[in-house]
Amino acid sequence: MEKRHYLIGTAGHVDHGKTELIRALSGMNTDRLKEEQQRGISIELGFAHAVLPSGREIGIVDVPGHERFVRQMLAGAAGMDIVLLVIAADEGTMPQTREHLDILTLLGIECGIVVLNKIDLVDEEWLELMKEEVREDLKDSVFAGSPLCCVSAQTGEGIADLKEEIDRILDEAVSKNSNGPVRLPLDRVFSIQGFGTVATGTLYSGTLKLGQDVVIEPVHRTSKVRSLQVHGLKVEQAVAGQRVAVNLAGLEVAEVAKGAVLATPGSFSAGTILDTKVQALASTGKSIVQRQRLRFHLGTAEVLGRIHLLDRDELNPGDEGYAQILLESPVLAAAGDRFVLRFYSPARTIAGGKVLAVSQYKHKRYKDAELSRLRLMDQGNPLDLLERELNEPRTSADLSVRFHLAPAEIGDLLESLREQERLEESEVNGQALYWSKAAASAWHTLLTETVDRYVSSFPLRRGMGREELKTRLGVTWNHLIWQSILEEGAAQGLYRFSGGKVLPREDTPLPVELERRLACLSGRWLKAGLAPPDLESAAEACEIRPQDAAEYAQFLCESGKWTLANGVYFATAALEEAETTLTKHLKEHSEVSVGEVRELWQISRKYAVPLLEYFDQKHVTRRQGDKRTAY
């Protein structure tokens, strides 16, 4: 069984003893800044590690409790598996306790322990009252049923019991995915003389290895892992759930800001427009209005942006709705990521939610189709989401990137769709393509109907050019995929090919008036033999508009009645007769000149030259100087 790794975090009001508690658990002081040690409060994130009674090693993150440092708290909380909600026994729940609790709820962190600290400062009676008060304060929160441990980080009382409780509750935590692509949000970036740039963070997913190629998003700078450390020790690889320090080759500190993400190249999308589901906190009593400017927190990133409400004009306290977040600078995000929104000023937590997708477009508001799509992404099961993503042919590698899943996991989902007969498969250049059976059927129906409508509107054209059809449908697939889809439809008998055109499955009779004009035009050519009339004048005589003459000629060529020979239209029957005459002449005389051809067919040089060039191209004749011989 794969070894699991966990990150334990603290939350709570300033001066409730979070840092002292971590020192008691790990023996390490996480206040590394001189200002932190002088003021006795945490300002930046602090990190430690400890070994539990079971032998399991845990990483620990200490977050600041002061309201001025909620940004740092958010950066630390994003990677936590289990939270220790620390409340001082002599004070009880305080404003930052409640804001931290709101943040944990919005981030979906539900596994935790309530820790009543500083019990050495109160008597037994007060402690019992405080337990009841805390339980009452937390009764409507995600911590309502969480274990409650009473400790003194100062004296060590209750610390052993707390470690036992952490050990027990770890089994309830959801483990991170070590098989997917690497994703490491960075919370510290610094330089070490002789080593270069070092970045640290909690590995959200994947396995990071020595020498691995990585990319820093959203700045899209590539690098290589020069060295790795976990809990201060050099390692060959780090796995999801571990605190990691990465020495990056070829990058300066200025190029890698806090809030950036180190990732497997090509595995995640960064953007400035996010499709989301947003929930406004009930506790604030404040609403969010359309286009309001907010602070957006995701992972270790903080970016300013505006909210674009899609299903309402105002999001009231406690309500939830679908919205786009329009950011002022890009962030790396994936479906399912949790985020927090804070007022621009004063900075106060107001809402949070879940990323549904990174979007390229700003959506129109109150559109049922768009809201249905977002609802499916929000509530649908993995198979439904995969099927929706297969609205066009995709490779399994593309699906792995879109869903941030290992190839084997995508393979399992595809197999489930196959078993349920919901999957269409094809192959292009030896590469398997997948799309949903419903989408494939819809596309083939659309292709068929588009061709049928086109021919109904332009009956003389008989069909649509392949590229014209592709453009009309707005298809962006590459050429090989497009050709493959067309051929599948033709194989099913939905339409036919002729030359470069896509034709309806059956020819439909032409309107009587068109048939009359075509017969008129064709008759004039048959009568003229090898000296056909001018197209425009003949068309006018047949009551055909000049601008339509070429279309009639093209139809007669495609139907085989005419042949275009070097810019001149000839009746095909006349050409066939001419070929017979010419072949007979060459057998008798071995060669022929332009002048002799004019005499032979009683035509002018205007027609003799293009006719001979046509027969050269057909390999009936071969030109040798001014003469032609049999090919």
C-alpha positions in Angstrom: 0.0 0.0 0.0 1.2 3.5 -0.9 2.4 5.5 2.1 0.2 8.4 2.8 1.4 11.9 3.8 -0.5 14.5 5.7 -0.4 18.2 6.5 -1.8 19.3 9.8 -2.7 23.0 10.2 -3.7 25.4 12.9 -6.5 28.0 12.9 -7.7 30.4 15.5 -7.5 33.9 17.0 -4.3 35.8 17.5 -2.5 34.9 20.8 -4.5 31.8 21.5 -1.3 29.7 21.5 -1.1 28.1 18.0 2.7 28.5 17.7 3.2 27.2 21.2 1.0 24.3 20.5 3.1 23.3 17.5 6.2 23.6 19.5 4.7 21.2 22.1 3.8 18.8 19.3 7.0 18.9 17.3 9.7 20.6 19.5 10.1 23.2 16.7 9.6 27.0 16.8 7.8 28.1 13.7 8.3 31.8 14.4 11.4 32.3 12.3 11.3 36.1 11.7 12.9 38.4 14.3 9.7 40.5 14.3 7.6 37.5 15.1 9.8 36.6 18.0 9.9 40.2 19.3 6.1 40.7 19.0 5.1 37.2 20.0 2.7 36.8 17.1 3.0 34.9 13.8 3.2 37.0 10.6 4.2 34.6 7.9 3.5 30.9 7.6 5.5 28.6 9.8 6.3 25.0 9.2 7.3 22.0 11.4 7.0 18.2 11.4 6.4 15.6 14.0 6.1 11.9 14.5 2.9 10.5 16.0 2.6 7.5 18.4 1.8 5.2 15.4 5.1 6.2 13.7 3.4 8.3 11.1 5.2 11.5 10.2 3.1 14.6 9.7 3.9 18.1 8.3 2.5 21.0 10.3 1.7 24.5 9.1 1.3 27.4 11.6 -0.9 30.2 10.3 -1.1 33.8 11.6 -4.1 34.6 13.7 -4.1 38.4 13.4 -6.7 39.9 11.1 -4.0 41.7 9.2 -2.5 38.4 8.1 -5.6 36.5 6.9 -3.9 36.4 3.4 -1.1 34.3 4.9 -3.7 32.2 6.7 -5.5 31.4 3.5 -2.2 30.4 1.7 -1.5 28.0 4.5 -5.0 26.6 4.9 -5.4 25.6 1.3 -3.2 22.5 1.6 -4.3 21.2 4.9 -5.7 17.7 5.5 -6.6 18.2 9.1 -7.1 21.4 11.1 -6.5 22.1 14.8 -9.0 24.8 15.7 -7.2 26.4 18.6 -9.3 28.4 21.2 -7.8 29.8 24.4 -9.6 28.5 27.4 -9.4 31.9 29.1 -11.0 33.8 26.2 -13.2 31.5 24.2 -14.2 32.0 20.5 -13.1 35.4 19.2 -13.5 37.4 15.9 -10.6 35.7 14.1 -11.7 32.3 15.3 -15.0 32.9 13.5 -13.4 34.2 10.3 -10.9 31.3 10.3 -13.8 29.0 10.8 -15.7 30.6 7.8 -12.6 30.2 5.7 -12.2 26.5 6.5 -15.8 25.9 5.7 -15.5 27.7 2.3 -12.3 25.7 1.5 -14.2 22.5 2.2 -11.8 21.5 5.1 -14.1 19.4 7.4 -11.7 17.1 9.2 -10.4 18.6 12.4 -10.0 18.7 16.1 -11.1 21.5 18.4 -8.2 22.3 20.8 -8.9 24.2 24.0 -5.5 25.6 24.9 -4.1 27.4 28.0 -6.1 25.2 30.4 -3.3 25.9 33.0 -4.7 29.5 33.2 -8.3 28.5 34.3 -9.9 26.3 37.0 -11.9 23.2 36.4 -15.3 24.9 36.7 -14.3 27.6 34.2 -13.0 24.9 31.8 -16.3 23.0 31.9 -18.2 26.2 31.2 -15.9 27.0 28.3 -16.4 23.5 26.8 -20.1 24.1 26.7 -19.7 27.6 25.3 -17.4 26.4 22.5 -19.7 23.5 21.6 -22.6 26.0 21.4 -20.6 28.4 19.2 -19.6 25.5 16.9 -23.0 23.7 16.7 -23.8 25.0 13.2 -20.3 24.7 11.8 -18.3 21.8 10.2 -16.7 21.3 13.6 -20.0 20.5 15.4 -19.1 16.9 15.8 -15.4 17.2 16.0 -13.3 15.8 18.9 -12.4 18.4 21.6 -9.1 18.1 23.3 -8.0 20.2 26.4 -4.3 21.0 26.5 -1.7 23.3 27.9 1.0 24.0 25.3 3.0 25.7 28.1 3.0 22.8 30.6 2.5 19.9 28.1 -0.7 18.7 29.8 -3.0 16.9 27.3 -0.4 16.9 24.5 0.0 13.2 24.4 -3.7 12.7 24.2 -3.9 15.2 21.4 -1.3 13.3 19.4 -3.3 10.1 19.9 -6.4 11.9 18.7 -4.6 13.2 15.6 -3.4 9.7 14.9 -6.9 8.4 15.1 -8.5 11.1 12.9 -5.9 10.8 10.2 -7.7 7.8 8.8 -10.7 10.0 8.1 -8.7 12.4 6.0 -8.9 12.2 2.2 -5.5 11.4 0.8 -4.1 13.4 -2.1 -3.5 11.9 -5.5 0.2 11.0 -6.1 -0.5 9.5 -9.5 -1.7 12.7 -11.2 0.3 15.6 -12.7 2.5 17.6 -10.3 0.9 20.6 -8.7 2.8 22.6 -6.1 1.5 26.0 -5.1 4.4 28.1 -3.8 4.2 29.9 -0.5 7.9 30.9 -0.1 10.6 31.7 -2.7 14.1 32.7 -1.7 17.7 32.4 -2.8 20.5 30.5 -1.1 24.1 31.5 -1.9 25.7 28.7 -3.9 22.4 27.0 -4.7 20.2 29.5 -6.3 16.4 29.8 -6.2 14.5 27.7 -3.7 10.7 27.5 -3.7 8.6 25.7 -1.0 5.0 24.6 -0.8 2.7 21.7 -0.1 2.5 19.2 -3.0 -1.2 19.1 -3.9 -0.9 16.2 -6.4 1.6 14.1 -8.3 5.1 12.8 -7.6 8.0 15.3 -8.0 11.3 13.8 -8.9 14.9 14.9 -9.0 15.8 16.1 -12.5 12.2 16.5 -13.6 11.2 19.2 -16.1 8.6 21.6 -14.6 6.9 24.8 -15.5 6.1 27.8 -13.3 2.6 29.1 -13.9 1.1 31.5 -14.7 4.4 33.1 -15.8 5.1 30.0 -17.9 8.8 29.7 -17.1 10.3 26.3 -17.5 12.9 24.8 -15.2 14.4 21.6 -13.9 14.4 20.2 -10.3 18.0 20.5 -9.2 17.4 19.1 -5.7 14.6 18.3 -3.3 14.1 18.4 0.4 11.3 17.1 2.6 11.4 18.0 6.3 14.9 19.3 5.9 16.3 16.1 4.4 17.4 15.5 0.8 15.2 13.1 -1.1 15.0 11.6 -4.6 11.3 12.3 -4.9 8.4 13.9 -3.0 4.8 12.8 -3.1 1.4 14.5 -2.7 0.7 15.7 0.8 4.3 16.4 1.7 5.9 19.8 2.4 8.6 20.3 -0.3 11.6 22.6 -0.9 12.6 22.6 -4.5 15.9 24.0 -5.8 15.1 25.3 -9.3 17.7 25.5 -12.1 18.0 28.6 -14.3 15.5 30.8 -12.5 15.9 34.0 -10.5 13.8 34.7 -7.4 12.2 37.7 -9.1 10.8 35.3 -11.8 9.0 33.1 -9.2 6.6 35.0 -7.0 4.6 33.6 -4.1 1.3 32.5 -5.4 2.8 30.9 -8.5 2.4 27.1 -9.1 5.1 24.6 -10.0 3.5 22.0 -12.3 4.0 19.3 -14.9 4.2 21.0 -18.3 1.0 21.1 -20.2 -1.1 19.6 -17.4 -3.0 22.6 -16.1 -4.6 25.7 -17.5 -4.0 29.3 -16.3 -6.5 32.0 -17.1 -8.2 35.2 -16.1 -11.8 33.9 -16.4 -13.1 31.2 -14.1 -16.5 29.5 -14.2 -17.5 29.0 -10.6 -20.2 28.3 -8.0 -20.1 30.9 -5.3 -21.6 30.9 -1.8 -21.9 34.0 0.2 -21.4 33.8 4.0 -24.5 34.2 6.0 -22.6 35.5 9.0 -21.4 38.7 7.4 -24.9 40.1 6.6 -23.4 41.5 3.4 -24.5 41.0 -0.2 -22.3 40.8 -3.3 -23.4 42.8 -6.3 -22.8 42.3 -10.0 -19.3 43.5 -11.1 -18.2 44.1 -7.5 -14.4 44.2 -7.1 -13.1 41.5 -4.8 -9.9 39.8 -3.6 -9.7 36.3 -5.0 -7.7 33.7 -3.0 -6.9 30.3 -4.5 -4.1 28.1 -3.1 -1.3 30.5 -2.3 -2.4 33.2 -4.8 -4.2 36.4 -4.2 -5.5 38.3 -7.2 -7.9 41.2 -7.6 -11.0 40.6 -9.8 -14.6 41.3 -10.4 -17.6 38.9 -10.0 -19.8 38.4 -13.0 -23.1 36.9 -11.6 -24.8 34.7 -14.2 -28.1 33.9 -12.6 -29.0 36.9 -10.4 -28.1 40.6 -9.9 -27.1 40.2 -6.3 -25.9 37.3 -4.1 -27.4 37.7 -0.7 -25.9 36.4 2.6 -26.2 32.6 2.7 -27.1 32.3 -0.9 -25.2 30.5 -3.6 -25.2 30.9 -7.4 -23.2 30.5 -10.6 -20.8 33.2 -11.5 -17.6 34.0 -13.4 -14.6 35.5 -11.7 -13.0 38.0 -14.0 -9.4 38.3 -12.8 -6.9 41.2 -13.3 -4.0 38.7 -13.7 -4.0 34.9 -14.5 -4.0 32.1 -12.0 -3.6 28.4 -12.4 -6.9 26.6 -11.6 -8.5 23.3 -12.0 -12.1 22.0 -11.7 -12.9 21.3 -8.0 -10.5 23.9 -6.6 -11.9 25.8 -3.6 -11.4 29.5 -3.3 -12.2 32.4 -1.0 -13.5 35.9 -1.8 -12.8 38.9 0.4 -13.9 42.5 0.1 -11.5 44.7 -1.7 -11.6 47.2 1.2 -11.8 46.7 4.0 -10.4 43.2 3.5 -12.9 40.9 5.0 -14.0 37.4 4.0 -17.4 37.5 2.3 -17.8 34.4 0.2 -16.1 31.4 -1.4 -16.8 28.6 -3.7 -15.7 26.0 -6.2 -14.0 26.4 -9.6 -15.9 24.6 -12.3 -13.6 25.4 -15.3 -11.1 27.8 -16.7 -13.0 29.6 -19.4 -11.8 31.5 -22.5 -15.0 33.5 -22.8 -17.1 35.8 -20.7 -20.6 34.3 -20.7 -23.9 36.2 -21.2 -26.1 36.4 -18.2 -29.4 34.5 -17.6 -28.7 32.0 -20.4 -30.4 28.6 -19.7 -28.0 26.6 -21.8 -25.0 28.0 -20.1 -26.5 27.6 -16.6 -27.4 24.0 -17.4 -23.8 23.4 -18.4 -22.5 24.9 -15.2 -25.0 22.9 -13.2 -23.8 19.6 -14.7 -20.1 20.5 -14.0 -21.2 21.3 -10.4 -23.4 18.3 -9.7 -22.7 15.7 -12.4 -20.9 12.4 -11.8 -17.5 11.8 -13.4 -19.0 9.8 -16.3 -21.5 12.5 -17.1 -18.7 15.1 -17.0 -16.4 13.0 -19.2 -19.3 12.4 -21.7 -19.9 16.1 -21.9 -16.2 16.8 -22.5 -16.4 14.3 -25.3 -18.6 16.6 -27.4 -15.8 16.3 -30.0 -13.1 13.7 -30.7 -10.4 13.7 -28.1 -7.3 11.6 -27.3 -6.9 10.0 -23.9 -3.8 12.2 -23.3 -5.9 15.3 -23.9 -8.5 14.0 -21.4 -5.8 13.3 -18.8 -4.8 16.9 -19.0 -8.4 18.3 -18.9 -9.4 16.2 -15.9 -6.0 16.1 -14.2 -6.2 12.3 -13.9 -3.6 9.6 -14.6 -4.0 7.8 -17.9 -5.1 4.6 -16.1 -7.9 6.5 -14.4 -9.1 8.0 -17.7 -8.9 4.5 -19.2 -11.2 3.2 -16.5 -13.8 6.0 -17.1 -13.6 5.4 -20.9 -14.2 1.7 -20.3 -17.3 2.4 -18.2 -18.7 4.6 -21.0 -17.9 1.8 -23.5 -19.7 -0.8 -21.4 -22.7 1.5 -21.2 -22.6 2.0 -25.0 -22.1 5.7 -24.6 -18.7 5.9 -26.4 -17.8 6.3 -30.1 -14.2 5.4 -31.1 -12.1 6.0 -34.2 -8.5 6.1 -35.2 -6.4 8.7 -37.0 -2.7 8.0 -37.8 -2.7 5.2 -35.3 -4.0 7.3 -32.5 -7.3 6.4 -30.8 -10.0 9.1 -30.7 -12.9 9.1 -28.4 -16.2 11.0 -28.3 -19.6 10.4 -26.9 -22.0 8.4 -29.0 -24.6 11.2 -28.5 -22.2 13.8 -29.8 -21.1 11.7 -32.7 -24.7 11.1 -33.7 -25.6 14.8 -33.3 -22.6 15.8 -35.4 -23.4 13.4 -38.2 -27.0 14.5 -38.2 -25.8 18.1 -38.4 -23.5 17.3 -41.3 -26.2 15.5 -43.2 -28.8 18.3 -42.6 -26.3 21.0 -43.5 -25.4 19.3 -46.8 -29.1 18.6 -47.6 -30.1 22.2 -46.9 -27.2 23.5 -49.0 -28.1 21.4 -52.0 -31.8 22.4 -51.6 -30.7 26.0 -51.8 -28.2 25.5 -54.6 -29.4 22.4 -56.5 -26.9 22.9 -59.4 -23.9 22.5 -57.0 -25.0 19.0 -56.1 -23.0 19.1 -52.9 -20.7 21.1 -50.6 -16.9 21.3 -50.7 -15.3 19.6 -47.6 -13.5 22.8 -46.5 -16.6 24.9 -47.1 -18.6 22.5 -44.9 -16.0 22.6 -42.2 -16.0 26.5 -42.2 -19.8 26.7 -42.2 -20.0 24.4 -39.1 -17.3 26.3 -37.3 -15.2 23.1 -36.9 -11.7 23.7 -35.3 -10.5 20.1 -35.4 -7.3 19.4 -37.3 -7.5 18.2 -40.9 -7.0 14.5 -40.2 -9.7 14.4 -37.6 -12.1 16.2 -39.8 -11.5 13.8 -42.7 -11.9 10.9 -40.4 -15.3 12.1 -39.2 -16.5 12.7 -42.7 -15.5 9.2 -43.8 -17.3 7.7 -40.8 -20.5 9.4 -41.9 -20.0 8.3 -45.5 -19.4 4.7 -44.4 -22.8 4.8 -42.5 -24.5 5.9 -45.8 -25.4 9.3 -44.5 -23.9 11.1 -47.5 -21.6 10.5 -50.5 -18.3 11.9 -51.8 -17.8 13.0 -55.4 -14.5 14.7 -56.1 -13.9 17.2 -53.3 -17.6 17.5 -52.5 -19.9 16.0 -49.9 -23.2 15.0 -51.6 -26.6 13.9 -50.2 -27.0 10.2 -50.0 -29.3 10.3 -53.0 -29.7 12.7 -55.9 -32.9 14.6 -55.9 -34.7 15.7 -59.1 -33.9 19.2 -60.3 -36.7 21.7 -60.6 -38.4 21.6 -64.0 -37.2 25.1 -64.9 -33.6 24.2 -64.2 -33.9 21.0 -66.2 -35.2 23.1 -69.2 -32.4 25.5 -69.1 -29.8 22.8 -68.8 -31.3 20.9 -71.7 -31.2 24.1 -73.8 -27.6 24.7 -72.9 -26.5 21.1 -73.5 -28.3 21.0 -76.8 -26.5 24.0 -78.1 -23.1 22.4 -77.3 -24.0 19.1 -78.9 -25.1 20.9 -82.0 -21.9 23.0 -82.1 -19.6 19.9 -81.9 -16.0 21.0 -81.5 -16.7 24.7 -82.0 -18.8 25.5 -78.9 -20.5 28.9 -78.6 -19.6 31.6 -76.1 -20.9 30.6 -72.7 -22.5 33.9 -71.7 -24.3 34.5 -75.0 -25.6 30.9 -75.0 -26.7 31.2 -71.4 -28.6 34.4 -72.2 -30.4 32.6 -75.1 -31.4 29.9 -72.6 -32.7 32.5 -70.1 -29.9 32.0 -67.7 -28.5 35.0 -65.8 -24.9 35.8 -66.7 -23.8 35.5 -63.0 -25.3 31.9 -63.0 -23.7 30.7 -66.2 -20.6 29.3 -64.6 -22.7 27.3 -62.1 -24.7 25.7 -64.9 -21.5 24.8 -66.8 -20.0 23.3 -63.6 -23.1 21.2 -63.1 -22.9 19.9 -66.7 -19.2 19.0 -66.2 -19.9 17.2 -62.9 -22.8 15.3 -64.5 -20.4 14.2 -67.3 -22.1 15.9 -70.2 -19.4 18.6 -70.6 -15.7 18.5 -70.2 -13.5 21.5 -69.5 -10.4 21.3 -71.7 -7.8 24.0 -71.0 -10.3 26.7 -70.4 -12.9 25.7 -73.1 -16.1 23.8 -72.4 -16.8 21.0 -74.9 -19.6 18.5 -75.1 -18.2 15.2 -73.8 -19.8 13.3 -76.6 -18.0 15.5 -79.1 -14.7 15.0 -77.4 -15.1 11.2 -77.5 -15.9 11.3 -81.2 -12.8 13.6 -81.7 -10.6 11.2 -79.9 -11.7 8.3 -82.1 -11.1 10.4 -85.2 -7.6 11.5 -84.0 -6.5 8.0 -83.0 -7.5 6.7 -86.4 -5.6 9.5 -88.1 -2.4 8.8 -86.2 -2.5 5.2 -87.0 -2.6 6.1 -90.7 -0.2 9.1 -90.7 1.9 8.6 -87.5 1.8 12.4 -86.7 -0.4 15.4 -86.9 0.0 19.2 -86.8 -2.3 22.0 -85.5 -3.1 22.9 -89.1 -4.0 19.3 -90.0 -6.2 19.1 -86.9 -8.1 22.2 -88.0 -8.7 20.6 -91.4 -9.6 17.3 -89.8 -12.2 18.7 -87.5 -13.1 21.8 -89.5 -12.4 24.1 -86.5 -10.3 27.3 -85.9 -7.0 27.4 -84.1 -9.0 28.8 -81.1 -10.3 25.3 -80.5 -7.6 23.2 -82.1 -4.9 24.2 -79.6 -6.8 23.5 -76.4 -8.1 20.2 -77.8 -4.6 19.0 -78.6 -3.3 20.0 -75.2 -6.3 18.2 -73.6 -5.3 15.0 -75.5 -1.7 15.5 -74.5 -2.8 15.5 -70.9 -5.0 12.4 -71.5 -1.9 10.6 -72.9 -3.7 10.2 -76.3 -1.0 12.2 -78.0 2.6 13.3 -77.2 3.9 16.7 -78.4 7.2 16.6 -80.4 8.0 20.1 -81.5 5.2 21.4 -83.7 3.8 17.9 -84.2 1.8 15.3 -82.2 2.4 11.6 -82.3 0.5 8.7 -80.7 1.4 8.4 -77.0 
